[in-house]
Amino acid sequence: MERRDALKVMAAAAGLPILDQLTAGTLGAQATPAAHPTATPAGQQPSHPAAAPATGPRGTPSDPDLLHPKADWPRLLSASELATLSVLCDAIIPADEHSPSASTVGVPAYINQYVSAPYEGQQRDLIRIRGGLAWLNTESDRRFGRTFARLTAVERTQICDDICYLPKAKPEFQAAARFFDQVRDLTATGFYTTREGMADIKYVGNVALPKFEGPPPEVLRHIGL
């Protein structure tokens, strides 16, 4: 099965040891100790818990003000990182006779927004994505003397083939394969939620039907019903 066809199936049915060490080390360094309670001044009674507000401060990431939203978070991937990411996204979902490539519909911008979000999970993902993009360029230079974006399609495929399937990746490519898995998941999510991606898999959602006839007979036979 072609890589693009496999992605269509997943979408229709329903993100280097050095990288791992970097992820764990950076998150550990960024961990914030629990705040200590402020001491009550002498002669004053401590505030009663009932006096505390029932909800958190409006307009924070954990308690957003949806009626008066603030500008969202800044994007953290650099221009050079986005250039490498765009080429990788297009290697995962290239243009064909039915639809454009992933970068054409803004998938790299979607991934940049996702990994730049001010939440612990996305901050961890940002570290892996940045480390993986750096690894791609280092590996490209080691093999071919050029950055990943300047490789030919055949050369890029050679590198991607080594990291595109984690269970069969060599030990030295295990962390890079985890990075590729995440980018592939994000690329498929971003692409197949656009108008062009939904048209590519012939998704017909949010359309009123005068009546529902049920699955076609051939589908029922296929699943044994």
TIKE-867263 format. One line per 8 residues: number of its first residue (from 1); their letters; for each residue y, z, x of C-alpha. Coordinates in steps of 0.001 Angstrom, whole numbers, plus 500000, padded with zeros to 6 digits. Example, Ala and Ser with C-alpha at 12.3 -4.5 7.8 and 13.67 -1.06 7.14 Angstrom:
<atoms>
1 = AS = 495500,507800,512300 | 498940,507140,513670
</atoms>
This chain:
<atoms>
1 = MERRDALK = 500000,500000,500000 | 503449,499105,501283 | 505796,501962,502153 | 508275,500914,499475 | 505538,500680,496828 | 504348,504180,497711 | 507861,505501,497243 | 508078,503774,493862
9 = VMAAAAGL = 504885,505500,492748 | 506214,508907,493794 | 509539,508273,492092 | 507962,507039,488892 | 505647,510069,488716 | 508457,512502,488793 | 512826,516596,501607 | 509544,518447,518319
17 = PILDQLTA = 508646,522027,518668 | 512247,522265,519948 | 513486,521561,516432 | 511404,524358,514956 | 512575,526808,517608 | 516156,525723,517072 | 515860,526223,513321 | 514409,529693,513625
25 = GTLGAQAT = 516786,530743,516411 | 519930,529505,514745 | 519121,531050,511397 | 518371,534330,513100 | 521687,534225,514913 | 523545,533410,511703 | 521932,536186,509663 | 524613,538503,508289
33 = PAAHPTAT = 523884,542242,508312 | 524082,544027,504974 | 527514,545380,504239 | 527891,549163,504542 | 529471,550989,501613 | 533055,552043,502152 | 533441,555759,502628 | 535265,557600,499837
41 = PAGQQPSH = 538554,559148,501081 | 538617,562924,501206 | 539586,564521,497912 | 538703,561480,495810 | 535699,561033,493593 | 533548,557927,494206 | 533983,555148,491676 | 531484,555192,488844
49 = PAAAPATG = 529088,552227,488894 | 530083,551422,485314 | 533573,550569,486548 | 532216,547648,488619 | 532682,544182,487086 | 529668,542902,485193 | 529867,539476,486834 | 530633,538195,490298
57 = PRGTPSDP = 533943,536664,491354 | 534505,533341,489665 | 534721,530270,491831 | 532259,531263,494562 | 529150,529222,495470 | 526940,531817,493747 | 529211,532124,490695 | 531018,528807,490242
65 = DLLHPKAD = 533882,528355,487825 | 532645,525257,486026 | 535727,525004,483804 | 538130,524962,486744 | 536025,523687,489655 | 537379,523833,493155 | 537018,521066,495721 | 533472,521044,497023
73 = WPRLLSAS = 532349,521804,500560 | 533281,519690,503610 | 530728,517193,504909 | 529261,518286,508234 | 527397,515282,509659 | 529440,513365,512214 | 530145,509631,512095 | 527568,508948,514818
81 = ELATLSVL = 524953,511075,513032 | 525621,509191,509800 | 525247,505869,511627 | 521800,506887,512883 | 520866,508313,509481 | 521897,505093,507720 | 519600,503010,509898 | 516722,505433,509300
89 = CDAIIPAD = 517279,505412,505515 | 517210,501606,505549 | 513983,501671,507569 | 512487,503822,504787 | 513873,501773,501874 | 515033,498357,503078 | 516628,495718,500900 | 514260,493299,499192
97 = EHSPSAST = 514420,490619,496517 | 514694,493245,493768 | 517206,495795,495012 | 519568,496722,497873 | 518825,499018,500782 | 519196,502796,500678 | 522457,502840,502611 | 524025,500224,500320
105 = VGVPAYIN = 523839,502591,497332 | 525185,505596,499265 | 522029,507509,500171 | 523364,508702,503583 | 526441,510153,501828 | 524158,511929,499350 | 522103,513437,502191 | 525305,514491,503962
113 = QYVSAPYE = 526486,516260,500815 | 523120,517964,500365 | 522727,519309,503904 | 526394,520374,504055 | 526061,522724,501073 | 526921,526352,501936 | 523494,527776,501090 | 520841,529175,503398
121 = GQQRDLIR = 518229,526530,502560 | 520596,523622,503121 | 521952,525175,506316 | 518394,525289,507625 | 517897,521668,506555 | 521122,520679,508335 | 519765,522049,511607 | 516515,520088,511214
129 = IRGGLAWL = 518314,516863,510226 | 520735,517086,513144 | 517972,517903,515581 | 515830,515047,514263 | 518649,512515,514535 | 519272,513609,518122 | 515545,513305,518830 | 515503,509751,517414
137 = NTESDRRF = 518199,508640,519830 | 516580,510431,522762 | 513181,508898,522004 | 514745,505457,521473 | 516493,505662,524820 | 513297,506844,526534 | 511232,503970,525129 | 513718,501121,524953
145 = GRTFARLT = 516896,502167,526772 | 519061,502049,523610 | 520044,504279,520723 | 518076,504121,517474 | 520777,502146,515653 | 520708,499436,518338 | 516943,498900,518283 | 515302,495892,516713
153 = AVERTQIC = 513431,496383,513448 | 510121,496118,515309 | 511161,498791,517825 | 512367,501158,515106 | 509095,500694,513237 | 507132,501654,516342 | 508916,505004,516476 | 508754,505578,512723
161 = DDICYLPK = 505036,504837,512664 | 504480,507739,515086 | 506246,510245,512824 | 505873,508888,509274 | 502648,510740,508381 | 502471,514387,509412 | 498676,514899,509107 | 498050,512148,511670
169 = AKPEFQAA = 501045,512739,513939 | 500257,513659,517537 | 501102,517237,518586 | 504228,516118,520415 | 505465,514388,517253 | 504682,517138,514722 | 508221,518517,514377 | 509704,515024,514353
177 = ARFFDQVR = 507256,514141,511569 | 508481,517113,509535 | 512026,515843,510007 | 510948,512366,508861 | 509204,513844,505803 | 512415,515539,504760 | 514581,512460,505256 | 512050,510326,503358
185 = DLTATGFY = 512074,512764,500429 | 515874,512892,500346 | 516117,509120,500682 | 513737,508526,497781 | 515532,511117,495650 | 518935,509620,496380 | 517875,506009,495937 | 515768,506295,492778
193 = TTREGMAD = 518429,508287,490922 | 520971,505469,491268 | 521330,502655,488753 | 519884,500210,491281 | 516933,502468,492088 | 516079,503069,488448 | 516236,499338,487807 | 513904,498793,490770
201 = IKYVGNVA = 511158,500897,489160 | 512099,499633,485682 | 512910,503126,484460 | 514254,503002,480907 | 515526,506509,480240 | 518060,507872,477762 | 517453,504991,475342 | 516983,505772,471680
209 = LPKFEGPP = 513785,504388,470126 | 513499,503707,466403 | 509880,504844,466606 | 507293,505705,469253 | 504122,503671,469192 | 502368,505702,471847 | 500867,504477,475141 | 499542,500894,475217
217 = PEVLRHIG = 495771,500518,474701 | 495232,499437,478318 | 496842,502673,479553 | 494638,504754,477285 | 491538,502904,478500 | 492596,503432,482113 | 492753,507216,481681 | 489578,507317,479556
225 = L = 491097,508070,476172
</atoms>
